[in-house]
Amino acid sequence: MAVAVIGTGKIGSTLARAFGAAGLETVLGSRDPGAVADAPVKVVTVAEALAGADTVVLAQPGTAVDEFLAEHGPALDGRLVVDAANRLAAPVQNSAAEVAERAPGARYARAFSSQGVEVFADPLIGGTASDHLFSAAEEDRAAVEELISAVGLRPVYLGPDQYELVDRALWIWFRLAVAQGHGRHSGFRLLTDSDAPGSDARD
């Protein structure tokens, strides 16, 4: 998998570092590569990053996505776009509709948007990997799971077209981590009977 992470802020840099450390071919795309210091992977222009990628992770502020799509939408044709950006002030936090309009040939997934960067930087909470909720088409499920696992999180698939459900998880995380004071290094864990000691998931 060749990954282009668009955005060189905390989330973009943290994800790129994890992807690169896991052996994924990863670059960061920036409008001004020369201004990026101490990058964990190679930094190139956005156009260069997109040209060499089959998977694109949008790790920009949500307010920057429309401009990115207006300029680079056609270059996303045939690529998997993993939307990690949040339009926090908008009625809908994800950019599924905008990607579909500006890059109709792209495939869309929603991930890395429902927890803070602190969890991406250190996915073990009390010695246990946090779960990470995501939505993607079934044919893209394995690719997104590979990305989430590369960060050290346990992927939990919500099915296709469940982007707004992923968005709701962000607000639950905010409520627990910030408003309820549990701290930003907080995560989720899905527990099932197969997690019980001595159980066999095949039973």
C-alpha positions in Angstrom: 0.0 0.0 0.0 1.3 3.4 -0.9 -0.1 6.1 1.4 -0.3 9.9 1.0 -1.2 11.7 4.2 -2.4 15.2 3.3 -1.7 17.5 6.2 1.4 18.0 8.2 -0.1 18.9 11.6 -0.2 16.8 14.7 -2.7 14.2 13.4 -1.1 13.9 9.9 2.4 13.6 11.3 1.4 11.1 13.9 -0.4 8.9 11.5 2.4 9.1 8.9 5.0 8.1 11.5 2.9 5.1 12.5 2.3 4.0 8.9 6.0 4.4 8.0 7.1 2.5 11.1 4.7 -0.4 10.1 6.4 -0.7 6.8 3.8 1.1 4.6 5.2 3.3 1.8 4.2 6.7 3.2 4.7 10.4 2.3 3.3 13.6 3.6 1.7 16.0 1.2 2.1 19.7 1.9 1.5 23.0 0.1 5.0 24.1 1.2 7.2 21.0 1.8 10.2 23.2 2.5 8.6 24.7 5.5 8.0 21.4 7.3 10.6 20.6 9.9 11.3 17.3 11.6 8.8 15.3 9.5 8.6 11.6 10.3 8.5 10.6 6.6 9.4 12.3 3.3 7.4 15.5 2.6 6.5 16.4 -1.0 4.0 18.6 -2.7 0.3 17.6 -2.6 0.3 16.8 -6.3 3.4 14.6 -6.0 2.0 12.8 -3.0 -1.3 12.0 -4.8 0.5 10.9 -7.9 2.3 8.1 -6.1 -0.5 6.9 -3.8 -3.3 4.4 -4.0 -4.6 5.5 -0.6 -5.0 9.1 0.5 -5.6 10.1 4.2 -7.1 13.5 4.6 -5.6 14.8 7.9 -6.2 18.5 7.3 -8.5 20.8 9.3 -12.1 20.2 8.1 -12.2 23.8 6.9 -9.4 23.0 4.4 -11.0 20.0 2.7 -13.1 22.0 0.2 -10.1 23.9 -1.1 -8.1 20.7 -1.4 -10.9 19.0 -3.3 -11.5 21.9 -5.6 -7.8 21.8 -6.6 -7.0 18.1 -6.5 -10.3 16.3 -6.8 -9.6 14.8 -10.3 -6.3 13.4 -9.0 -8.2 11.2 -6.5 -9.8 9.2 -9.3 -9.4 5.4 -8.5 -7.9 6.0 -5.1 -9.2 5.2 -1.6 -9.8 8.4 0.3 -9.7 7.9 4.1 -11.3 11.0 5.7 -9.8 11.9 9.1 -10.9 15.5 8.9 -13.7 17.0 11.0 -15.9 19.8 10.1 -16.6 20.6 13.7 -18.7 23.7 13.1 -20.8 22.2 10.3 -24.0 20.2 10.6 -22.2 17.1 9.2 -18.6 16.5 10.3 -17.5 14.2 7.5 -16.8 15.1 3.9 -18.4 12.1 2.1 -20.8 14.2 0.1 -18.0 16.7 -0.9 -15.7 13.9 -2.0 -18.5 12.3 -4.0 -19.2 15.6 -5.8 -15.6 16.7 -6.4 -14.0 13.3 -6.9 -16.7 10.9 -8.1 -14.1 8.3 -9.2 -12.7 8.0 -5.7 -13.6 5.5 -3.0 -14.4 6.9 0.5 -13.9 5.7 4.0 -14.3 7.4 7.4 -11.6 6.7 10.0 -9.1 8.4 12.4 -11.8 11.0 13.1 -13.4 9.9 16.4 -10.5 10.0 18.9 -7.8 12.5 19.7 -4.2 12.5 18.5 -3.1 11.4 21.9 -4.6 8.0 21.3 -3.0 7.7 17.8 0.4 8.5 19.4 0.0 6.0 22.2 -2.8 3.5 21.4 -2.3 1.4 24.5 -4.5 2.5 27.4 -3.8 0.7 30.6 -1.9 -1.8 28.6 -4.8 -2.5 26.2 -5.1 -1.3 22.6 -8.1 1.0 22.1 -10.7 0.1 19.5 -11.2 2.4 16.6 -14.5 2.7 14.8 -14.6 3.1 11.0 -16.9 2.9 8.0 -15.9 1.8 4.4 -17.2 -0.2 1.6 -16.8 -3.9 2.1 -14.1 -4.1 -0.6 -12.1 -1.4 1.2 -12.5 -2.8 4.7 -9.2 -4.8 4.7 -7.2 -1.7 3.5 -8.6 0.5 6.3 -8.1 -2.2 8.9 -4.5 -2.4 7.8 -4.1 1.4 8.4 -5.8 1.3 11.8 -3.7 -1.7 12.9 -0.6 0.0 11.8 -1.3 2.7 14.3 -1.7 0.0 17.0 -5.4 0.3 17.4 -8.0 -2.5 17.1 -10.3 -1.8 14.1 -14.0 -2.1 14.6 -16.0 -2.1 11.4 -19.4 -0.4 11.4 -20.3 -1.4 7.8 -20.6 0.7 4.6 -22.1 4.2 4.6 -22.0 4.6 8.4 -20.1 7.8 8.3 -22.4 9.8 10.5 -22.4 7.0 13.0 -18.6 7.4 13.2 -19.1 11.1 13.6 -21.3 10.5 16.7 -18.5 8.5 18.3 -16.4 11.7 18.1 -18.9 13.6 20.3 -19.1 10.7 22.7 -15.3 10.7 23.0 -15.3 14.5 23.5 -17.9 14.2 26.2 -16.1 11.5 28.1 -12.5 12.7 27.6 -13.0 16.4 28.1 -16.4 17.2 29.7 -16.3 14.3 32.1 -12.6 14.7 32.8 -11.3 11.3 31.8 -8.5 12.9 29.8 -7.7 12.9 26.1 -5.8 9.7 26.3 -9.1 7.8 26.5 -10.5 5.1 24.2 -13.2 2.6 23.5 -13.3 -1.2 23.7 -16.0 -3.5 22.3 -16.4 -6.6 24.5 -18.0 -9.7 23.3 -18.3 -13.3 24.5 -15.4 -14.2 22.4 -13.2 -12.0 24.6 -13.8 -14.1 27.6 -10.8 -16.1 28.9 -10.7 -19.5 27.3 -13.4 -18.8 24.8 -13.2 -19.7 21.2 -14.5 -17.2 18.7 -15.5 -20.1 16.4 -18.0 -21.5 19.0 
